[in-house]
Amino acid sequence: MHWFAIAVLSALAFGLAGFFMKASQMRGGALSSLLIGLYAYGTAGFWIQALLTRSWQPFDWRIWTAGAIIGLGSAWGNLLFMRALARGPASLVSPLTNANIVIVMAAGIVWFGETPHATGLVGACWLLVGIALLSLRGSLRGGDHGTTISRASPAQRAARLGSWYPLALAAMGLFVLRNGGLKVTDRIGLDSANVLWAGYLLSLLWFLAAAGRSKHAGHQNGGGGRTSEAQPSADVKTRSSAARIGFGWGLAAGAFSYGGLQLYAVALARGPAHLVAPIFAANSLVVVVLSLAVYRERLSFPQYAALICLLGGLVLIRI
């Protein structure tokens, strides 16, 4: 299969993973359980793949080193991205973190000696513009923090910028480790399934430990109250339901996260990183289209323009 088709499939699969994460949020799923389910499925998927291809190398220190770096980019990149979204406008945070693709594109040309073609570069630029436009809905309609920041005083804007801007920059750098790291590991001859297995496993262990610490802290803080064992409190029932919902959707997201990243790794091995990376980043288009179909969300004018840019970019890259 041609690298372009594989890259498009990787974006579709990873976009489905993103939509399932959104579905969990819409249904009140717990974020910690969602991430545990996602990384648990991904770990199992990459491990089984490595076993089936007889390439599992659990005692190769290079696998663990590369897995730790890429796992750090994936797990902590997502965490810092979500924290930046909680403090700043999505219309600014999302394009800034997505700028990691520009770094990966430049690395493909400068470090890996890829030969850029004018049509492909124009198509990649169209994809980047489309990705940026996809996040403008909230600020233009007053649905997120963009309006409040625009009305704030200079001192307030500076304070808010200082709270989320470093987080968004750090998330961008960490996503470079994930999106560009797989190209590096391919060049040095490491099997992508092994590297991703190690990265997902380390991420899973970290999220399990974090969930355990959070649960322990919750027991300590709530230890003074009296709760009937026969009739658990409504709060306990709500948390249990949120955990089940989050874990279930996390498993579904993990299945497509596994498939999407593995396809992305194959596309990077066969095609130029400066074109594969922006195609993969267009996975946000899948989330938007499915949100339109399932949740009856409406597009703003910039988002209609984004769809045109994304589709046009894919056509230009394929030419």
Rosetta blueprint (number, residue, H / E / L):
1 M L
2 H L
3 W H
4 F H
5 A H
6 I H
7 A H
8 V H
9 L H
10 S H
11 A H
12 L H
13 A H
14 F H
15 G H
16 L H
17 A H
18 G H
19 F H
20 F H
21 M H
22 K H
23 A H
24 S H
25 Q H
26 M H
27 R L
28 G L
29 G L
30 A L
31 L H
32 S H
33 S H
34 L H
35 L H
36 I H
37 G H
38 L H
39 Y H
40 A H
41 Y H
42 G H
43 T H
44 A H
45 G H
46 F H
47 W H
48 I H
49 Q H
50 A H
51 L H
52 L H
53 T L
54 R L
55 S L
56 W L
57 Q L
58 P L
59 F L
60 D L
61 W H
62 R H
63 I H
64 W H
65 T H
66 A H
67 G H
68 A H
69 I H
70 I H
71 G H
72 L H
73 G H
74 S H
75 A H
76 W H
77 G H
78 N H
79 L H
80 L H
81 F H
82 M H
83 R H
84 A H
85 L H
86 A H
87 R H
88 G L
89 P L
90 A H
91 S H
92 L H
93 V H
94 S H
95 P H
96 L H
97 T H
98 N H
99 A L
100 N H
101 I H
102 V H
103 I H
104 V H
105 M H
106 A H
107 A H
108 G H
109 I H
110 V H
111 W L
112 F L
113 G L
114 E L
115 T L
116 P L
117 H L
118 A H
119 T H
120 G H
121 L H
122 V H
123 G H
124 A H
125 C H
126 W H
127 L H
128 L H
129 V H
130 G H
131 I H
132 A H
133 L H
134 L L
135 S L
136 L L
137 R H
138 G H
139 S H
140 L H
141 R H
142 G L
143 G L
144 D L
145 H H
146 G H
147 T H
148 T H
149 I H
150 S H
151 R H
152 A L
153 S L
154 P H
155 A H
156 Q H
157 R H
158 A H
159 A H
160 R H
161 L H
162 G H
163 S H
164 W H
165 Y H
166 P H
167 L H
168 A H
169 L H
170 A H
171 A H
172 M H
173 G H
174 L H
175 F H
176 V H
177 L H
178 R H
179 N H
180 G H
181 G H
182 L H
183 K H
184 V H
185 T H
186 D H
187 R H
188 I L
189 G L
190 L L
191 D L
192 S H
193 A H
194 N H
195 V H
196 L H
197 W H
198 A H
199 G H
200 Y H
201 L H
202 L H
203 S H
204 L H
205 L H
206 W H
207 F H
208 L H
209 A H
210 A H
211 A H
212 G H
213 R H
214 S H
215 K H
216 H H
217 A H
218 G H
219 H H
220 Q H
221 N H
222 G L
223 G L
224 G L
225 G L
226 R L
227 T L
228 S L
229 E L
230 A L
231 Q L
232 P L
233 S L
234 A H
235 D H
236 V H
237 K H
238 T H
239 R H
240 S H
241 S H
242 A H
243 A H
244 R H
245 I H
246 G H
247 F H
248 G H
249 W H
250 G H
251 L H
252 A H
253 A H
254 G H
255 A H
256 F H
257 S H
258 Y H
259 G H
260 G H
261 L H
262 Q H
263 L H
264 Y H
265 A H
266 V H
267 A H
268 L H
269 A H
270 R H
271 G L
272 P L
273 A H
274 H H
275 L H
276 V H
277 A H
278 P H
279 I H
280 F H
281 A H
282 A L
283 N L
284 S H
285 L H
286 V H
287 V H
288 V H
289 V H
290 L H
291 S H
292 L H
293 A H
294 V H
295 Y H
296 R L
297 E L
298 R L
299 L L
300 S L
301 F H
302 P H
303 Q H
304 Y H
305 A H
306 A H
307 L H
308 I H
309 C H
310 L H
311 L H
312 G H
313 G H
314 L H
315 V H
316 L H
317 I H
318 R H
319 I L
